[in-house]
Amino acid sequence: MTVGISISFGILDIVNIAHPGFIILGSYIAYIVNQRLGFDPILTSIIVLPAFYALGAAVYQVYYTSFEKHGQDALRGLAFFFGLLFVTEVMLILVFGVDYRYVQADYIDQTLRFGFVDLPFRMLVPCVISLLMIGALQLFLSRTFTGRAIMAVSQDQLALQLMAVNPTRIKRIAFAISIATASMAGAFLIVIQPIEPSVGREYIGRVFAICVLGGLQSLPGTVIAAMLLGVVESITATFYGPSWAPAVAFGFLLLTLAFRPAGLLGR
């Protein structure tokens, strides 16, 4: 879920508050195809990646033309993404209602057991595939010309132009990738748990916290921060109650930033 925020916020400096809305939209696309055609939700998310990539490119073009091009990408741009989040949520409520939806797959009810340790496939499969996706994305960002241009666009756009690269085009590609990863995250989410249109609100704070904790522009840092925050929340919820989990997790974030302001793997 946080990979897209690490790209849009960490690299492009675009505060995409609507990111969880795209995640839930990806969940519902996986749900529709699963219910009507019986396709695996994760396979569906891979098939519809080009569509979400195109959607992300279109959203960035509107954002750039309306706000970033005129230097109004701070407060007005933030309001634009807030509006996009609520429009997406309302549309999903009008179409699907507020009932929880879930998907069917052969592996969802199966569990892998190692002694006293149980690994439910509904969590294990999304975990493994998401790690493979993050690994492939990291290779793309570090080994390809376009990937390096994406990493460079937040540092020195003038130098990028001297290399005959259009910064706006690179930002559009990067933002489109962030939305495409959000659609996959949505498919992973509906495999793990039932969803309804407003579920995305629960993740707004977490995804930005993980992005900052891991270090802006660092995908490996994002993975480590997500694991740390998840473990801290789980232990807190188990021993002290669920209501304490968010407070302790964000307290952990504040302590980390107090001693390492750049985040765990930030530069």
C-alpha positions in Angstrom: 0.0 0.0 0.0 2.8 2.4 0.8 4.9 1.9 -2.3 2.8 4.3 -4.3 3.0 6.9 -1.6 6.8 6.4 -1.5 6.9 7.3 -5.2 4.3 10.1 -5.3 5.1 11.8 -1.9 8.7 10.6 -1.3 10.0 11.2 -4.8 7.6 13.6 -6.6 6.6 15.6 -3.5 2.9 15.1 -4.4 0.7 14.7 -1.3 -1.7 12.2 -2.9 -4.3 11.9 -0.1 -6.5 10.0 -2.6 -4.1 7.1 -2.7 -6.2 4.9 -0.4 -9.2 5.6 -2.7 -7.3 4.1 -5.7 -6.5 1.1 -3.5 -10.1 0.4 -2.7 -11.0 1.0 -6.4 -8.6 -1.8 -7.2 -10.2 -4.0 -4.6 -13.6 -3.5 -6.2 -12.3 -4.2 -9.7 -10.9 -7.5 -8.4 -14.2 -8.2 -6.7 -16.3 -7.6 -9.8 -14.1 -9.8 -12.1 -13.9 -12.5 -9.4 -17.7 -12.6 -8.9 -18.6 -12.5 -12.6 -15.8 -14.5 -14.2 -14.2 -16.4 -11.3 -10.7 -15.0 -12.0 -8.1 -14.9 -9.2 -8.1 -11.3 -7.7 -4.3 -11.0 -7.8 -4.2 -12.2 -11.4 -6.9 -9.7 -12.2 -4.9 -6.9 -10.7 -2.0 -7.8 -13.0 -4.3 -7.8 -16.1 -5.8 -4.3 -15.3 -2.4 -2.7 -14.5 -2.2 -0.9 -17.8 -5.7 0.6 -17.2 -4.7 1.9 -13.8 -1.4 3.2 -15.2 -3.4 5.2 -17.8 -5.7 6.4 -15.1 -2.7 7.6 -13.0 -1.2 9.4 -16.0 -4.5 11.1 -16.7 -4.9 12.2 -13.0 -1.4 13.6 -13.0 -2.0 15.5 -16.2 -5.1 17.2 -14.7 -3.1 17.9 -11.5 -0.2 19.4 -13.5 -2.3 21.5 -15.8 -4.5 22.8 -13.1 -2.1 23.3 -10.2 1.6 22.4 -10.5 2.1 24.3 -13.8 0.9 27.5 -12.1 2.7 27.0 -8.8 -0.5 26.2 -6.9 0.3 22.6 -6.0 0.5 23.1 -2.2 -2.9 23.8 -0.6 -5.1 23.7 -3.8 -3.4 20.5 -5.0 -4.0 18.9 -1.6 -7.7 19.9 -1.8 -7.8 18.4 -5.3 -6.7 15.0 -4.0 -9.1 15.2 -1.0 -11.9 15.8 -3.4 -10.8 12.9 -5.5 -10.8 10.6 -2.5 -14.3 11.5 -1.5 -15.7 11.4 -5.0 -14.2 7.9 -5.4 -15.7 6.8 -2.1 -19.2 8.2 -2.9 -19.2 6.6 -6.3 -18.4 3.2 -4.8 -21.1 3.6 -2.1 -23.7 4.5 -4.8 -22.8 1.4 -6.9 -22.0 -1.2 -4.2 -23.5 0.1 -1.0 -21.9 -0.1 2.4 -21.9 -3.9 2.7 -18.6 -5.7 3.1 -17.5 -7.6 0.0 -15.1 -10.4 -0.3 -13.6 -12.7 -3.0 -13.2 -16.4 -3.6 -10.0 -18.2 -4.4 -8.7 -21.8 -3.8 -5.9 -20.7 -1.5 -7.8 -18.2 0.7 -9.0 -20.8 3.3 -5.8 -22.9 3.3 -3.0 -22.6 5.9 0.6 -23.7 5.9 1.7 -25.1 9.2 5.2 -25.3 10.6 4.9 -26.9 14.1 3.1 -24.3 16.2 3.4 -21.6 13.5 0.4 -21.1 11.1 0.8 -19.2 7.9 -2.6 -18.4 6.3 -2.3 -18.4 2.5 -4.6 -15.4 2.3 -1.8 -13.4 3.9 1.2 -15.4 2.7 0.4 -15.1 -1.0 -0.1 -11.3 -1.1 3.0 -10.9 1.0 5.2 -12.9 -1.3 3.9 -11.3 -4.5 4.1 -7.8 -3.1 7.7 -8.4 -2.1 8.5 -9.6 -5.6 6.7 -6.5 -7.0 8.7 -4.2 -4.8 11.9 -6.0 -5.8 11.2 -5.6 -9.5 10.3 -1.9 -9.0 13.5 -1.3 -7.1 15.5 -2.9 -9.9 13.6 -0.7 -12.4 14.3 2.5 -10.4 18.0 1.7 -9.9 19.0 0.0 -13.2 17.0 1.7 -16.0 17.4 5.1 -17.5 13.7 6.0 -16.9 14.0 4.7 -13.3 17.1 6.8 -12.6 15.3 9.8 -14.1 12.4 9.3 -11.7 14.8 9.2 -8.8 16.6 12.4 -10.1 13.5 14.4 -10.9 13.0 15.4 -7.2 16.7 16.4 -6.9 17.5 18.6 -9.9 15.1 19.1 -12.7 17.4 21.5 -14.5 20.1 18.8 -14.7 17.5 16.4 -16.0 16.5 18.9 -18.8 20.2 19.2 -19.7 20.1 15.4 -20.4 17.3 16.1 -22.9 14.7 14.6 -20.5 11.3 16.2 -20.0 10.7 16.4 -16.2 6.9 16.6 -16.6 6.9 13.4 -18.7 9.0 11.6 -16.1 6.7 12.7 -13.3 3.7 11.5 -15.2 5.3 8.1 -15.6 6.2 7.9 -11.9 2.7 9.0 -10.7 1.1 6.5 -13.1 3.3 3.7 -11.6 2.2 4.8 -8.1 -1.5 4.4 -9.0 -0.8 1.0 -10.8 0.8 -0.3 -7.6 -2.2 1.0 -5.6 -4.5 -1.2 -7.8 -2.4 -4.3 -6.9 -2.5 -3.4 -3.3 -6.3 -3.2 -3.5 -6.4 -6.8 -4.8 -4.1 -7.9 -2.0 -6.3 -6.2 0.6 -9.5 -7.9 -0.5 -7.8 -11.3 -0.4 -6.7 -10.6 3.2 -10.0 -9.1 4.4 -13.5 -8.1 3.3 -13.7 -4.4 2.2 -16.3 -1.6 1.9 -15.8 1.8 0.3 -14.7 3.7 3.5 -12.1 1.2 4.5 -9.4 3.3 2.7 -9.6 6.0 5.3 -8.1 3.7 7.9 -4.8 3.6 5.9 -4.3 7.3 5.1 -2.2 7.9 8.3 -0.4 4.6 8.2 0.9 4.8 4.6 2.3 8.3 5.1 3.8 7.3 8.5 5.5 4.2 6.9 6.8 6.3 4.0 8.4 8.8 6.4 9.6 6.2 8.8 11.3 4.2 6.1 13.0 7.2 4.6 11.7 9.2 1.6 12.6 7.7 -1.8 13.6 4.3 -0.2 11.6 1.3 -1.1 13.6 -1.1 1.1 13.1 1.4 3.9 9.4 1.2 3.2 9.4 -2.6 3.6 11.3 -2.4 6.9 9.2 0.4 8.3 6.0 -1.4 7.3 7.1 -4.6 9.1 8.2 -2.7 12.2 5.0 -0.7 12.4 2.9 -3.8 11.9 4.8 -5.7 14.6 4.5 -2.8 17.1 0.8 -2.5 16.4 0.1 -6.2 16.7 2.0 -6.6 20.0 0.3 -3.5 21.5 -3.1 -4.7 20.4 -2.5 -8.2 21.8 -1.3 -7.1 25.3 -2.8 -3.7 25.8 -5.9 -3.5 23.5 -6.6 -2.4 20.0 -7.3 1.2 21.0 -3.6 1.7 22.0 -2.1 0.3 18.8 -2.2 3.4 16.6 -1.0 5.6 19.5 2.0 3.4 20.2 2.8 2.9 16.5 2.9 6.7 15.8 4.8 7.3 19.1 7.4 4.8 17.7 7.5 6.9 14.5 8.1 10.1 16.5 10.9 8.5 18.5 12.6 7.3 15.3 12.4 10.7 13.7 13.7 12.3 16.8 16.9 10.3 16.6 17.0 9.8 12.8 15.1 12.6 11.1 15.8 11.2 7.6 14.1 7.9 8.5 15.5 4.4 8.7 17.1 4.3 5.2 16.8 8.0 4.2 19.6 9.9 2.7 
